């Protein structure tokens, strides 16, 4: 039955997928991709919106701009379907994190092609998805696609936080009818290559909730020449070390359990044994420690995580401060009971001189996960299989995306992405790094995957 279901789903792919002149389209796609990367959108997304608007309107696709601030516009384009199904939203964010030009071998907005890679800020995060969504809209229009549902493109501003409140928050509060959809494809997943070979794909179906707290240590101030056991910095340092090396209780959910089960299937025997041992109480602690040291991203999926990222205390070398603080970046499991979690932290710290002060800034509501049994998820899974010949793993994102603002509205959200080299993360070539890059052949592959997924989900006929 499993093979029959897979055959039926694959046979549902639009015949037009075979009619696309991919070599010709891929050349055009690379030019559009490079053009987007060559736009510096670290402080304003206006130039990106202008490029996308000009490109889509040249194909006869109507475009609207929604902007709380002209420097940070959001662009919406819609291709109408017959209304038999609710719309599909495809989106990429147009802003990028900032850069230090001195750290780049190639200029960060050059989109230089070298050694089989395209270099530049935003090559991975997130102009790869934006170019694929834009080009898919163009191909749908050129091929006169008849759609069962509207396909809506959103080029979103402010996702990286540099223009907070200008992007998804503004669109949801002020322009939601223009982007209201049954399902959404955005960033958050992708294809993992190791040694240049695609190993598996991930689809983000849920994500952790950004949270946070401060540790505040207090004690009497005094002269630095007379050290005291009540020194606030000493108490704070001890508390920081305790929470930094604490192994909070592991809790898997449907997504993460499926992720580790499938990851074991595509891993070498040694790694596969580790993933199986996670569920063995006698072996789990040792595996968690291994992952904490060697695979921190994987380790973070197991529980609510804590990273102490800022410390402040003291104002003069010879003065013992009366207060010192540490800022914690806490990424909570979607259903974490935070008051109960803070109580566990207090017991771990076990110091009345240190107070935990929860932060409300950045906290997001609990959101339901995207279904891993829906037709939409199965279409994404089949598109990865057809394009790359690999297995798909549902994933809980440990970071944060703006899909978290759509899920409370009932939108089935799925994070996807292009193929990237797993080794690049440690080499300093990953997203947000000083040498961000994407494999050249990933540009064409990602577009073909995107086209296959969108045409299937939208029921496109030609």
Phi, psi and omega in degrees: 000324181299316181291325178296316179298319180295319179297316180298320181290317179295324181290345179279352180298140184300139178298333182297340178301331180277347184266348181293131175277082189299319178303318179291315180296321183295324176297315178295319181298317179298320179297316179295319179299312179296322179299320178293317181294328182287352177270123176284107180241035179284332182239342177209139179260007186299318182292326176295313179301320180295319180294313180297319179299312181298319183293317181288318181295331177295339178263002181083020179265120181291144185229143174233148178246132175236118186219124170284329177223129182304336179284346184227065183280153169250140182246133179237131173229145184223130169255125187281140172252188182275359175082005181287341174227155180289157188299159170250128177258125175242131186212156172217148179269143189267347179269163175225166173287163183288172185227158169246100187304332183293342183270354187262134174290317174251147179308136189294345178240031180265338186052042181295135175260119183207131175061027179089012180230157170251123184257139174156155176294127180095357180303322177262318192235092008219031184286348173293317177287323181295316180295321182293320178294316180298314182291325176296319176301317180297315181293322176299317181292314182297327183266010177052048183297135171260118192250144174281342179217152173299144171247121184247127174261132173236118169264108193260140176261165167071016183290326184281357175098349180292335176228055183303141180087356181262343187255249188297321178302318178291318181294319181292321183279328188244339186225028187300320179304334181283342181236005182300131187209162175283323185214160182220138170248127181213199181281170173130342178233203178152187181252127180265120174256141173228125186063029180081002182249131177293125183257315179197163177249153175237144174235119179283115180254348178202168180210156176293160178262119175298126179228203178167167178196165170244143167263124182241117178254136181230149178192170180291140176281167180180188182278135183295344180281352180235078182303146181233156176286351181262012181305122184299322181293321179295316179296319180296316182300318179296318180294318179300316180297320181297314182285331180293326182256007176289139175255091183298160181305134178280134176219115176267151173240183184303320181292308184290326177296316177296321179303309183290325177297315181285326179298323177298328182288335183250011181259162174290164188305321182294314179292320179301320179297321179298315182294325175292322183289345177303328183269002178263112183306330182283340185242346189301318184299318180294322178293317180299319179295319177300314181294322179301324182274318190257333181221071185299329179293319177292318179300323182294337180289345188277341188194176169291130188250156180228130174230115176285116189244345180215138177230134177225137177180136177086156179220352179206144188302325186257019180240124173285121183285153177273351182208144174216145184228150173232134179261126183254134171266109181251126177248107190270144168303147186307328183252020182295135173275097189295318176303319178293324179294317178298326178294321175297319178300318180301320180290325178294316180291314175053051180214111181295346179280352183244126180252142174262121181245100180298145177256137176271341182294129176085350179295140179235154182289154173296133182235146179289147179284159171288141183291137176263010175240003182287161176298326181293313178299317181296326177293319177296315180301315181292325179294320175297319180296315182293321185280319188244344182070034185230166178280151177250136179244127172289145189222145169265119179291136178270343175268211182221139174231168180281359172296337180296342177269349177263326183301321178297342178273004179089010180279129175282109187252136181225124178269127182232180179180174181278173177285137178219158181275125180300325182294337184295334181299313181282337180275351180089023180247012184274185177301141179071003182275180180275354181222046184304135181206161175224141177303138182302317183289348176291334181299307181293318181297317182296320179297316180296320175299313184300315179300314181297315181295313185292317181294326178289312183297322183276355181065036185296137176231149188228000000 
